[in-house]
Amino acid sequence: MNLLKKIWANIKKNAQSNQLTRRQEVFQELARGPGTARQLSDRMGLRLTIVRTYLSTLHKQGLVRATGDMVGKEQVWRVNE
């Protein structure tokens, strides 16, 4: 099973018991639709610095990528498929 499938399986399992980690929450929100760190922060009600930290982690793991589009000075992010 590839990494993305493992993460989705873990998210689904944890979502059923309401035990998602913040990283999983950020990933799940980004899977609903692309957005900047600020947009994700607003949608989720989390601090911008927290979202940026988790986006960086997810990017290093190869799970999300910048689309190349910009909103103002911010990158738009999306889940790798």
Backbone as numpy.savetxt, mean C-alpha at the origin, in Angstrom:
# Nx Ny Nz CAx CAy CAz Cx Cy Cz
3.93 -20.73 -4.59 3.07 -19.56 -4.59 3.97 -18.32 -4.59
3.69 -17.38 -5.47 4.56 -16.20 -5.50 4.27 -15.28 -4.32
5.15 -14.33 -4.10 5.09 -13.45 -2.94 3.78 -12.67 -2.87
3.33 -12.15 -4.00 2.10 -11.36 -4.01 0.90 -12.21 -3.59
0.84 -13.44 -4.06 -0.27 -14.33 -3.67 -0.21 -14.66 -2.18
1.01 -14.84 -1.65 1.16 -15.12 -0.22 0.67 -13.93 0.61
1.03 -12.74 0.17 0.62 -11.55 0.91 -0.89 -11.38 0.88
-1.51 -11.59 -0.30 -2.97 -11.49 -0.40 -3.65 -12.52 0.49
-3.12 -13.73 0.51 -3.70 -14.78 1.36 -3.61 -14.38 2.83
-2.48 -13.81 3.21 -2.28 -13.37 4.59 -3.20 -12.21 4.93
-3.36 -11.27 3.99 -4.25 -10.13 4.23 -5.69 -10.62 4.40
-6.13 -11.51 3.54 -7.50 -12.02 3.63 -7.73 -12.73 4.96
-6.75 -13.53 5.38 -6.87 -14.24 6.65 -6.94 -13.25 7.81
-6.05 -12.26 7.81 -6.02 -11.29 8.89 -7.22 -10.35 8.87
-7.74 -10.05 7.68 -8.90 -9.16 7.57 -10.12 -9.79 8.21
-10.23 -11.09 8.10 -11.37 -11.79 8.68 -11.36 -11.68 10.20
-10.18 -11.60 10.80 -10.08 -11.49 12.25 -9.74 -10.06 12.69
-9.81 -9.10 11.75 -9.53 -7.69 12.03 -8.15 -7.48 12.65
-7.14 -8.19 12.14 -5.80 -8.09 12.68 -4.78 -7.70 11.62
-5.16 -6.83 10.70 -4.22 -6.39 9.67 -3.15 -5.50 10.30
-1.92 -5.66 9.82 -0.87 -4.73 10.23 -1.05 -3.44 9.44
-0.41 -2.38 9.87 -0.50 -1.11 9.15 0.02 -1.29 7.72
1.11 -2.04 7.57 1.67 -2.27 6.24 0.65 -2.96 5.35
-0.04 -3.95 5.89 -1.08 -4.65 5.13 -2.24 -3.72 4.80
-2.60 -2.84 5.73 -3.67 -1.88 5.48 -3.30 -0.93 4.34
-2.06 -0.45 4.34 -1.61 0.44 3.26 -1.63 -0.31 1.94
-1.14 -1.54 1.93 -1.13 -2.35 0.71 -2.56 -2.58 0.22
-3.46 -2.91 1.12 -4.85 -3.17 0.75 -5.51 -1.91 0.19
-5.25 -0.77 0.80 -5.83 0.48 0.30 -5.29 0.82 -1.08
-4.00 0.59 -1.29 -3.40 0.86 -2.59 -3.95 -0.11 -3.64
-4.30 -1.31 -3.22 -4.89 -2.28 -4.15 -6.28 -1.83 -4.62
-6.93 -1.00 -3.82 -8.26 -0.47 -4.21 -8.13 0.56 -5.32
-6.95 1.17 -5.41 -6.73 2.16 -6.46 -5.45 2.92 -6.21
-4.79 3.33 -7.30 -3.54 4.06 -7.17 -3.73 5.37 -6.41
-2.64 5.87 -5.86 -2.69 7.15 -5.17 -1.33 7.58 -4.69
-1.25 8.83 -4.33 -0.02 9.36 -3.73 -0.02 9.01 -2.25
1.10 9.21 -1.60 1.17 8.97 -0.16 0.16 9.85 0.56
0.03 11.10 0.14 -0.92 12.02 0.77 -2.36 11.55 0.55
-2.68 11.11 -0.65 -4.03 10.62 -0.93 -4.35 9.38 -0.08
-3.39 8.47 0.01 -3.59 7.28 0.84 -3.76 7.68 2.30
-2.96 8.61 2.75 -3.04 9.10 4.13 -4.43 9.66 4.41
-4.94 10.46 3.49 -6.29 11.03 3.65 -7.36 9.96 3.63
-7.24 9.01 2.71 -8.24 7.95 2.60 -8.28 7.05 3.83
-7.11 6.86 4.44 -7.01 5.92 5.55 -7.07 6.57 6.92
-6.88 7.89 6.96 -6.85 8.57 8.25 -5.56 8.31 9.03
-4.48 8.03 8.31 -3.18 7.81 8.94 -2.27 9.01 8.70
-1.27 9.15 9.53 -0.29 10.22 9.34 0.50 9.97 8.06
0.82 11.06 7.38 1.53 10.99 6.11 2.88 10.28 6.27
3.60 10.55 7.34 4.91 9.91 7.54 4.79 8.39 7.67
3.71 7.93 8.29 3.50 6.49 8.44 3.27 5.86 7.07
2.42 6.48 6.27 2.13 5.95 4.94 3.39 5.93 4.09
4.17 7.00 4.13 5.41 7.05 3.35 6.37 5.95 3.77
6.47 5.70 5.06 7.36 4.64 5.56 6.94 3.28 5.01
5.64 3.00 5.06 5.17 1.70 4.58 5.24 1.59 3.06
5.01 2.69 2.36 5.18 2.65 0.90 6.63 2.33 0.54
7.56 2.91 1.26 8.98 2.64 1.03 9.29 1.16 1.27
8.76 0.62 2.34 8.97 -0.80 2.66 8.37 -1.69 1.58
7.14 -1.41 1.19 6.48 -2.21 0.15 7.20 -2.10 -1.18
7.75 -0.91 -1.47 8.50 -0.71 -2.71 9.79 -1.54 -2.69
10.49 -1.52 -1.59 11.73 -2.31 -1.46 11.46 -3.80 -1.59
10.27 -4.23 -1.20 9.89 -5.64 -1.31 9.38 -5.97 -2.70
9.25 -4.97 -3.56 8.80 -5.19 -4.92 7.30 -5.38 -5.07
6.53 -4.95 -4.06 5.09 -5.15 -4.08 4.33 -3.97 -4.66
4.92 -2.79 -4.61 4.30 -1.60 -5.19 5.33 -0.88 -6.04
4.81 -0.03 -6.93 5.73 0.73 -7.79 5.14 2.10 -8.06
6.03 3.03 -8.35 5.60 4.36 -8.78 5.16 4.25 -10.23
4.05 4.89 -10.56 3.51 4.79 -11.92 4.24 5.70 -12.90
4.97 6.67 -12.37 5.60 7.68 -13.23 4.74 8.92 -13.34
3.48 8.82 -12.91 2.59 9.98 -12.89 2.84 10.78 -11.61
2.59 12.06 -11.70 2.79 12.94 -10.56 1.50 13.70 -10.27
1.23 13.92 -9.01 0.17 14.83 -8.57 0.89 15.89 -7.76
1.03 17.06 -8.36 1.87 18.08 -7.74 3.31 17.59 -7.78
3.91 17.47 -6.61 5.30 16.99 -6.51 5.38 15.55 -6.01
4.23 14.88 -5.93 4.19 13.53 -5.36 3.99 12.47 -6.42
4.68 11.35 -6.23 4.54 10.18 -7.09 3.21 9.50 -6.85
2.64 8.95 -7.88 1.45 8.10 -7.75 1.95 6.65 -7.67
1.42 5.93 -6.70 1.84 4.54 -6.45 0.72 3.59 -6.82
1.11 2.36 -7.16 0.13 1.31 -7.45 0.74 -0.04 -7.06
-0.10 -1.03 -6.90 0.33 -2.39 -6.58 0.91 -3.03 -7.84
2.04 -3.72 -7.69 2.59 -4.50 -8.80 1.67 -5.67 -9.08
1.53 -5.99 -10.33 0.68 -7.14 -10.69 1.50 -8.29 -11.19
